[in-house]
Amino acid sequence: DFRVILSRLLRISGVSITPEAERTLGLAPHGGAGFEFVAADILEIRPVIKKMHMLSVAEGHLLHLEAQHREELERASIEQRLSTVLGAGATQKAATIEMRRRLDLTNSEVGERATQRRLDELAS
């Protein structure tokens, strides 16, 4: 049936037609084979996303893994510096507070650097 094929084609392509055009198509002889569309019959045209580009997904995953790795390296570096700076005489609580303060600063810096690097890559 032509109406079924046309209905599926419209759905797949993201085109919506007016209710009046649908009604006229249903009343058209020979299963709607002689029906003609005009611009006024089109109600809406919307984009249809058929697939996700795997390259973009993989790139996003790689950037996430890189950021995690950098964060782990920064954390280890800060812990080592803190143990050297604070020494054995510092209390565990003071060391924990100082480490959290420095890690919060570092995490935001790492995120900003990764974002800026990605923007620079996209611009070039």
C-alpha positions in Angstrom: 0.0 0.0 0.0 1.4 3.4 -1.0 0.1 5.1 2.1 2.1 2.7 4.4 5.3 3.3 2.4 4.8 7.0 2.3 4.0 7.1 6.0 7.2 5.2 6.8 9.3 7.4 4.5 8.0 10.5 6.2 8.7 9.1 9.6 12.3 8.0 8.7 13.1 11.3 7.1 11.7 13.4 9.9 9.0 15.1 7.9 5.5 15.8 9.4 2.6 16.6 7.2 -0.6 18.5 8.1 -3.7 16.6 9.3 -5.5 17.8 6.3 -2.9 16.3 4.0 -3.1 13.0 5.9 -6.8 13.0 5.5 -6.6 13.8 1.8 -4.0 11.1 1.3 -6.3 8.6 3.0 -9.2 9.5 0.7 -7.1 9.5 -2.5 -7.9 6.7 -5.0 -5.5 3.8 -5.8 -4.1 3.8 -2.3 -2.9 7.4 -2.5 -0.7 6.8 -5.6 -2.0 9.9 -7.3 -1.6 12.2 -4.3 0.7 15.3 -4.8 2.4 17.1 -2.0 2.8 20.9 -2.0 4.9 23.0 0.3 1.9 23.9 2.4 1.4 20.2 3.2 4.7 20.0 5.2 4.1 20.9 8.8 7.6 20.3 10.2 11.0 19.0 9.1 13.2 17.8 12.0 16.6 16.2 12.1 16.8 12.5 12.5 19.9 11.1 14.1 20.6 7.6 12.7 23.8 6.7 14.4 26.4 8.0 16.8 29.8 8.6 15.4 32.1 6.1 17.1 35.1 8.2 16.6 33.7 11.0 18.7 32.7 8.5 21.5 36.2 6.9 21.5 37.9 10.3 21.6 35.7 11.4 24.5 36.5 8.2 26.3 40.3 8.7 25.7 40.2 12.3 27.0 38.4 11.0 30.1 41.1 8.3 30.7 43.9 10.9 30.2 42.3 13.2 32.7 42.0 10.4 35.3 45.6 9.4 34.7 46.8 13.0 35.1 44.8 13.4 38.3 46.3 10.2 39.8 49.8 11.5 38.9 49.0 14.9 40.4 47.6 13.3 43.6 50.7 11.1 44.0 53.0 14.1 43.4 51.1 16.2 46.0 51.2 13.4 48.6 54.9 13.1 48.1 55.5 16.9 48.4 53.3 17.1 51.5 55.1 14.3 53.2 58.3 16.1 52.5 57.1 19.6 53.5 55.0 18.6 56.5 57.5 16.1 57.8 57.1 13.4 60.4 56.1 15.9 63.1 52.8 17.0 61.5 49.6 15.5 62.7 47.6 13.3 60.4 44.6 15.6 60.5 46.7 18.7 59.4 48.2 16.7 56.6 44.8 15.5 55.4 43.4 19.1 55.5 46.4 20.5 53.5 46.2 17.6 51.0 42.5 18.2 50.4 43.0 21.9 49.9 45.8 21.4 47.4 44.0 18.6 45.5 40.9 20.8 45.1 43.0 23.5 43.5 44.9 21.0 41.4 41.7 19.2 40.1 40.2 22.4 38.9 43.5 23.3 37.2 43.8 19.9 35.5 40.2 20.2 34.2 40.8 23.7 32.8 44.1 22.7 31.1 42.4 19.7 29.5 39.5 21.8 28.3 41.8 24.5 26.9 44.0 21.9 25.2 41.0 20.3 23.5 39.7 23.7 22.4 43.1 24.5 20.9 43.1 21.2 19.0 39.7 21.9 17.6 40.7 25.4 16.6 43.7 24.1 14.6 
